[in-house]
Amino acid sequence: AYGAPIRSAGEFMHGKASRIRHDGAGVYTGIPDEFRAIRYHSLAVLPSEVPSELVVTSVSETNVVMGVRHRELRVEGVQYHPESFMSEYGAEHFANFLSWSDGSWSAEERRRFGLSTVE
C-alpha cells in the first residue's frame, strides 16, 4: 500500500468474521458505523506505518487496519471481502465505488472526509 510494509496482523483470520468500524465516507457512505465482514488473510499494515498520502478509514474490533484512502486520488482499499455472501453491506460498498466519476476527490469531499493534502 504505497510502500508500507505488510506485516502479520497478529491474528489468524482466514474465513472468519470481524466487526468493522469506519469513518462513514467514500466506500462507507450510507453504511452503518459498524458491520460484519469476512476476512481471508492474516496480514495488515500497521497504523504507525501508513504512508502520509493515505489515511486509515476502517479498523477491526482488535484495531487492525481494514481500510485506507488516498488523500487526493479517488483510491481506497479494504482488507476484507465485501463481495462475500457472509459480509454485510457488500452491495452498498460496490454501489458507492461505482458512483465515482473521476480520479480525484473534490475539494468538498476532501474537506468533508478530513483529507488534508500532503505537504
Secondary structure, DSSP 8 states (H G I E B T S, - for coil): -TT---EE-SS--TTEEEEEEE-SSGGGTTS-SEEEEEE--SEE--GGG--TTEEEEEEETT--EEEEEESSBS-EEESSBTTSTTSTTHHHHHHHHHT--SSB--HHHHHHHT-----
